[in-house]
Amino acid sequence: MRPHGRAGRATVGAVHGAAVLLTLAGLGATFWQGVDEPGSALAFGLLIALGELARRGAQPGEREPAPLAAAGALAYALLGQNGGQASTHGVLQTVAVVVAAGLAGIVPHVARGRGPDRDQLARRTLTVGFAALCFQPLYNAGTVTAHLGRGPSYALFLLLLLLLTALCDAVLAALLHRARTGHPYGPLLRDELRALLGIGSAVCATGTVMALGVAVAGLWALPVFAVPLLLTQVSFRRYAAVRTTNRQTIASLARATEIAGCTPPGHAHRVAALSRAVGRELGLSGTELTVLEHAALMHDIGQLSLVDPVDGGATAQLPAEEQRRIALLGGAVVRQTGVPEAVAVVVERQADPYREQPLPARIVRTVNAYDDLAAGSAGGGLDALERLRLGTARDYHPDVVESLARVLARGGVKRASPPLHRGNPWVMSARPTGHGWMRTRG
């Protein structure tokens, strides 16, 4: 994904540039001074490389595709002792070992054309450097052991450093995501912080336990403490695969209205993508965005119950009573598919007066109307937005309409909405619809 605008390119360039400079400094210093404790560096390097080899393509909702490599990198950054003997590696060697091992581990993926995201590599480099900078100088100077000893206080100190490191990573991830998409920073940061409760917490905990275990038992502790995280990674991937299957099922159901000729091709997916962008603009969380996207995909499924289809599938131009009837029929269908109850509620309430709607239903209603109106208007997106603004007194919430306008002004979502300055390229045969009564099947 390309950076969004000049400011986005500057942000991405600054983060990547800082990671490259830190990498060059680490590799240069290590090459010039030599490797301290080669056995320890080799053991952690192998662990990180194996973790990268176990990396797979990120699934939806997966924030850390290589958790074992991330935990090993954090453990090396926070390593103070090895089998009771004080370690001597510093910040720059930590960065050099982590980067070199990570690059070695991703070579097979790059050869298959599935290399990791450059943003992830930059974040890994900077966060590991941050953790090592917070720990290594203090520990090597004897400040940590002099004040905290080696008991529970020392373990709590490591956990505090990992918490700060995780916060640093979340800040960088949200910053890069904003630079790529232009979405508001606050909701993105909240999503990243919520993600820390998942695989992120397992990575931090394993990194702490590895550092403490190696300090007492030596390098043999690494494979012992790596096993639980590997099992967690397998379980998380299975859960992510189930989520992917559910989303594919919902997407297939959404296409049923297109196959039946009830809606124009691509309408449901355009509404879903643009609704998600508007929802993020309005500050919805990751879970709320998923519900919104699924509801937007299935928002027209009630049309399958109609004997007489709506001309062009443009429900936004129907009388309010007919819109509500189709929405209720859609909610009844959605409840039979096994998706979460919240999705059916949004589908059912998308045609209610906006003052009575939950925010996701307001978004689906507004974005669906935009796509319908732009398809049937010679003025395209600009005319559709103007009609939405005129309808804010009764039909569409003003905040949602303005959020939609901001998303479209930034370029919208690729192939998710009609262009603002010309006709809709996805229109098949849109035409004004009659508002006569409709019969339902069965």
N, C-alpha and C positions, 0 to 999 in steps of 0.2 A: 504494500500500500504506500502510495506516494505521500509525502508531507503535504499538509493543507496550508497553502499560502506561503508567503515569504517568511512570516514569523515561525510557522511550523518547520520550514526548511532550516531556519537558523537554530531552532531548538534541537532538532534531530542532529544537525551538524555539530552543535556544541557538545551534546552527550556523547556521540560517537568519537569526536575528537579527543575529549577527555579520556575515554577508555583507551584509545590508541596511544596517547601520550603515556598513560600509566603503564600500559603493556610494554612499550619500548623502554621505559625507564627500568621496569622490573627485569626484562630480558637482558638489557645492557649491563645492569649492575651485577646480575648473577653470572653472566658470561665473564665479566671482568674480574670479579672477586672469587669466583668458584662457588660450588654448592656446599652449604653447610649441612651436615648430617645427611649424606646421600641416601642412606637406607630409608630414613623417614620420608624424604622427598619422593623416593621411588615408590614406596608403599602407598602414600596418599595419591601420587600421580596415577598409579595403576587403578586405584579405586575410582578416581574421577573419570579416567578414560573408560572404564567399564560402565560407569553410570551413563556416560554419553553414548556408548554403544547400545545401551538398553533404551535410549531415547526413541520415541516414536512420534509420528505426526500428531500435533496437539489436537485433541478432541474439543468440541464445544464445552466450555466451562472449565477446561484444564489450564491452570495458570502456570504450572511447572512441569514440563514434559520430561525432565531429567532430574527427579528428586534425589536420587542417590548421588549423582555428581554434585548437586547443590549442597547436600549435607556434608559430603566429604570435603568440599572446598571450605565451608564454614568451620568444620572441625580443624582443618589445618591452620586456618587463620587464628583460631583460638587455642592452639596447642601450646601449652607452657612446659610440659614435661613429657618424657618418653621413658616409661618404665622406671620412674623415680629419678631420672637424670634430667637436668634442666636443658631445654631445647635452645638452640642458638640461631635459628633462622629468623629473619626479620620480615618487614613489610614487603620489600621489593621481591625477595625470593618467594614469598607466599604468592604474590601476583604472578610471578614467572612460572611457577610450578602449576598453578591452577589454569593459566592460559595455555601453556604448552600441552598439558594433559588433555584439556578440553578440545584443543585443535586436533590432537592425535585421535581422540575418540569420535570426532565427527567426520573424519576423512571418508569412511565407508558410506555415510549418509550423503555426503557431497558427491561422491562418485555415482550414486544412484539418483542424483538430482533432487534430493530431499534434504538439503542443508538446513540448519536451524536459522531462526530469525536473527538478523543482525542486532535488533533491539535487545533481544534476550542475551546475546553474547556481551553487549555493552553493559547491560545491567549487572550481569554476573561479575564482570571484571570490576566495576565500580563498587558494588556492594561488598565483595570480598576484600577489596582494598580498604574500604571504610572499616570493616570489622577488624582487620589486621592492624590498621592504624590506631584504633581505639584500644587494642589489647597488647600487641607486641612491645611497644616502647615502655608501657607501664610495667609489664611483667619482667622484661629484661632488666629494668632498673631496680627491681626488687620492691617496688611500691605496693604491688598487689598483695604479695605474700606477707609483707611487713604489717599491713593494716587488716587484712582479711584472713590470713592463715590459709589452711587448705581444707577447711570444714564446710559446713552448709553455706556460710557467707560467700565462699569462693564460688560455689555452684550458683548461687543467686546472682552473683556478679556476672557470670557467663550468660545466664538467662537474660539479664538486663541488656547486655551487649547484643545478644541475638534479637531481642525485641527492637532495639534501636536500628539494627541492621535491616530487619524486616520492614520497619517503618521507612527507612531510606529506600529500599527496593520498591515499596508501594508508591512513594512519591515519584520516583523515576518512571515507574510503569505508567502512572496516570499522566505524567508530563508528556511522555512519548505518545501515549494514546491520544491525548488532546492535540498534539502537534500533527498526528496523522489524520485525525477526523474532524478537528475543530469543535468537538463536543465540549460542554462546560466542564471545568476542572473538578469542581466539588463533587458531583455525582460519580465521576470516574474514580476519584480518590476513595470515596466511600465503598465502591465496588471492590477496589483492590484491598482495602482494609478488611472487608468481610471475607474475602478469599483467604486471608491469613488463617481463618479458623478451620480451613480444610487441609489440603496437602501442605500448605505453608507451615502450619503448626507442627506437623509430623517432621518436616525437614529441619526446623529449628530445634525441636526436642532431640532428634537423632544426632544433629551436629554437636549439641552440648554433651550428650552421653558418650559419643565417640571421643571427644576431647578429654573427658574425665576418665574414660576407660583406658585409653592409651597412656595417660599420665600414670596410672597405677599398674596396669597389666602389660603394657608395651604394645607393639604393633599387632600382636595376635588378637587384640580386641576389635580390630577393624572388621574382619569378616563376620564376627559374632554379632556385632551391633548393626551390620548392614542388612542382615536377613529380615528383621521386622519391617524395615522400610521397603524392601523389595516386595514383601507380601502385601503391604499397604498399596504399593504402586499397582500391583496386579489387580487388587480389588477395585481401586479407583478407575482403572481402565475398563473394567467390566461394567461399572456403574456408568461411565461416560458412554460406553457402547450402547447400553440400554437407552440412555437419553437420546442418543443419535437415532436409534431405531424408532423411538416414539415420535421424534420430530419428523422423520421421513414418512411415518404413517400419517401424521397430521397433514403434511404437505401433499401427500397423495389424495387424501380426502378433499383438500382444498381444490385440487384439479378436477374433482368430479363435476363441479359446476361448469367448468370450461368445456369438458368433454361432452356434457349434456347440452351445451349451447346456451346455457343460462347467463354466462358472463363472458366478456371478451378475454382472449388469451393473455395471461400474465397479470390480470387485474388483482387477484388475491395476493400474489407475491409482491407486486408493487406496493399495495396497501400495507402489507406486513413489514416490508423493509422501511418504508417511510414512517410508519407508525412507531417502529422501534427507535428511529432517529429522533422523532418528536418526543417520545417518552424519555429518552436520555436527556434531551434538551430541558425537559421539565423536572428532571431529578429523580426519576424512578430507579429503583434498585435492580440488581441483576435478576432476582426472582420475579419481580414485577414486570420487568421487560420481557421475560420468557412468557409469562401469562398473556401479556399484551400481544406479542408476536403470534402466539398460537390462536388467540381470539381473532386477530386480524386475518389470519390465513383462512379461518372458517366462518368469517362474518356473513358470507352470502350463502351458506349451505342450506338455509331455509328455503331458498328458491327451488331446491329439488322437490319440495312438496307441492309446488304449484302446477296445475294443469296447463294454465296459460302463462308462458314465460314472460318476464318483463322485457320490453324491447331494449336491446343493447345491454341488458343487465343493470341499467342505471337506476338503482333503488332510491338514490338521493332525490330524484325528481318526482317521486310518488307522493301521494297524500300521506300525512302523518299516520293515519290509522292503518294504512296498508303497510307502511314501513314497520310499524310495531308488530303487525301480524306476522310478517316475514321473520322479524327478529325472534319472536316467540317460537315460531316453528323451527328456526335454526337452533335455538337453545335446547329444544326438545331433542333434536337430532344429536347435538353435541353431547348431551348427557348419556346417550347410548353408546358413545365411543370409548368411554373409560378415561377420558382426559380429566384433569383436575376440575373440581366444581367451580373454581374461580373463572376458568375459561368460559364455561357455559353462562355464568352470570354476566360477563362482559358482552357475549353475543346477544343475550336476551335484552339487555338494557341499552344497546347501542342506539335505539330509536326513541328512548324516553326523552322528555324535556331535559336540556343539559343541566339545569339547576338541581335535578334529582339524580343525575348520573354519577357513578364513580369516575375518577380521572381516566382509567383505561378505556371506558366506554365512550367518553368524550373524544378521546384521541381517535378511536376507530371510526366514529361517526364523521368527524371532520375530515380525516384523510380519505375515507371512502368517498365522501362528497366531492372532495377536490379532484380525485381521479375520474369520477363520473362526469363532473362538470367540465373538466378540461378536455375530456374525450369528445363531448358533444358541443364544444364551443369553438367558433372560428378564431377567437382570441387566445386560445390555449390557456396556459397556466396563469397568466396575468389576469385574464377575465375571470377565471375560476376563483382566484384569490379575492378579487373585488366582490364577487357574489357571496363568498363566505363572510367577508367583513360586513356586508350589508345584512347578513343573517345572524350576526352576533347578538341582536336584541332578543332573539327567540330560539334559534336552532343550534348555534355553534358557540362554544365558550370563547370569549375574546382572547384569553391567555393561550389557548390551544391554537387558535388561528394565527396569532402572532409568532408563536413558536414554530409553527409550520412555515411561515414566511421566512423566518431566520434560517431554518434548515435549507429551504429552497434557494435562498440568497447565497448560501455557501456552496451551492452546487447540488444540494439534495443528496440522494442515494443513487448510485449507479444503477440505471435501468429500473429505478423504483418509482419514478414519478414522471409525468409528462413535462417537457421543457416549458419554461416560463414564457419564452418569446416566440414559440411557433406551435403549430398543431401537434397533436399527440401522434407519434409515429406508430403506436401499437393499435390504433383504432381500426377495427375491421369494417363495421357498417353501423356506427352509432347514428341514431336519429332521434328526434323528439319522441318521447313515449306518451302513449295515451294513459289516462288516469282512470280507466274503467275498473270495475270490480274484478277480482280474480278468484278462481276456484282452486281448491287444494285437492291433492290426490287422496284417494282412500275415503 
